[in-house]
Amino acid sequence: MATPTAPSCTDFPDAAVHTTADEHAAAVTDPDLLDRTRYRPQQLEHGPRFVLHAGRGDEWRYGLTGHEVLPGVVLVPMPGHSRGHAAVAVETPDGVVMHAGDAVFDASHVSDHSPHGQRLAPVRTLRAFEQTVGRDRARIRANHRELRRLASLPDVLVVPAHDRRITDELVDGAAT
């Protein structure tokens, strides 16, 4: 729901926007100085319909907790980048796709290789940007460790929001 995400809410003005209660507080009801730089009032002028999810949620899979927002779609709290950031896990017949969002910027933090086996070198600019805009560096590191653990499982694909190497490879259907 941060700056790059919230404008897209206007593309679907009648959609329910599922978010954590902490993220909603940061963006709408109780922003601090850092939050005010991240969320802008004009992003919410269209009056989105929020569905808030408080706390860590229910026991889910892989030792994680989350909030099931639709059958097979789970909001997994991963604060760190922001107060209430959450990843979105989608259960598929082949396993789980974990859209990490801003919980990790550089895919090489969570895996040494892409889904098609290409070596992932660190992207220093993504790492620097993540550290600059992140709220809680200790939580960010903990999220990286958790996402790396998940990515090592045979039935989990972790997809970061800012590192196009993973999505480009998946869309292209072959290693690039």
N, C-alpha and C positions, 0 to 999 in steps of 0.2 A: 504494500500500500504506500510505499515511499514515492518520492518524486517521479521516477520513471513509470511507476505502476498506476498511480491514481488517475492520470489523465486518460488512460485507456478505459476507465470506468464509464466515461461519458459515451463511449462507443456502444454501450449496452445499458442505457439509462434505467431500464426496468429490472435489471438483474439484481439478485441478492448478492451483496458483497460480504463473504464470510471472512472474518478476521478475529484475531485474539482481542480480548478486552483490553490488554495492555497496549496493543498497537493502536486501537481506537482511542484510548486515553491520550496517547502520545500525539496522535494526529488531530483529534477533535476536542476532547473535553478537558485535558490537562497537559498541554504541551509545555515543555521547558524551553530554554533558549536553544539548545541543540535541536529539539524537535521542530521548532519554528523555522529553522533553516532547511529542514528535510521535507516538511509538509507545508503546502501553501493553500490558503483558503479557497482560491479560485479552482483548485482541483476538485473541490467538493461542492461547488456552487449548484450543481445540478440536483443535489439532494439525494445521494445514493441511499439505498435501503440496506443498512448494515445488519448482519446477523453476528452477534458477538459470542465468543467462546472463551469462558473464563478458566483460568488455571491450566494445569498440564493435560487435562483430559483423562480418558480411560486407558487402561492397559491395551496396547495394540499388538504389534509384532516386533520381533527382534529386540525385545527389552525396552521398547519405546512406548510413549503414551501419545495420545492424539484425540482429535475431535472428528468423528465421522460426519462429513457435511452432506454426502450423498453415498449411496451404497458403493463401496470400493474406492471412495475418495476421502482421504484423511488429512486434516490440517495437523501437522506435527510441530509443536512449539520448539523453536530454536532461537531464543533471544540472544543477542550479542551485537549483530549489525544494528539493530534497533531494539527498543524496549520489548516489543512483542512480536518480533519476526517469527514466521512459521514457514516451514517447507510444506509442500503438498505432495502426498504420496498417492499414486494411482495404482490400484491393484489390477493386473492384467492376467490373462491366461498363462503367460510366460513368467510371471513374477511381479515385481514392484518397480515402477518408475518413480524415483524420488526427485521431484523438481526442487532443488535446494534453494532456489531463489538467491537471496543475498547471504545465505549462511556460508557460502564459499564462492569466491570470485574466480579463482584460478583452478581449473580441473586437476592440475598436477598436485594440488594439496590432498586430493582424495584418492588418486590413482596414478601409478607410474605409466599406465598405458591406456589408450583410448579403447572404446568397445571393439574396434577392429584390430587392436594390437599395436597401433602406432605409439612410439615413445612420446610421452608428454613432458616437454621441457617446461620449467617454471616460466611464467610470464611475469616478469618483474613489475611492469607497469600496473597490471591488475592487482598484484600483491600490495604494491604501495598505495594504490587507490583504496583498496579494502581497509588498510590500516588507517588511512586518513579519515574516511567517512564512518568507520565503525564506532560503535558506542562503547563496547566492553571487550577489550582485546583478549582477556582471559576466556571469556565465553566464546569468542570467535575461534580461538585455538581449540577449545573443547568441542565445538561443533565440527571443526575440521577432523579431529580424531574420530568422532562418532560417524561422520560421513565416510571416512576412509574405511572404518570397520564395516559399514554397510556395503560400500562399493566392493569389498573383498568377497562378499557373499555371491554365490553363483546366480541367484534369482533377483538381484537388485541392481538397477542401473541408476546412478546418481548423475543428475544433469544440473550444472550450475547455470545461473541466469546470464552471466557476463562473459563466459568463455565459449566462444562460438565453435571451437574445435570439435566439441562433442556433438552439438546439434547439426553442424554442417556435415560431419561424417555420417550421422544417422540419416539425414535427409538425402545425401548423395548415394547412400547405400553401399559405399565402398570406402576404403582408406584413401585419404588424400595426401 
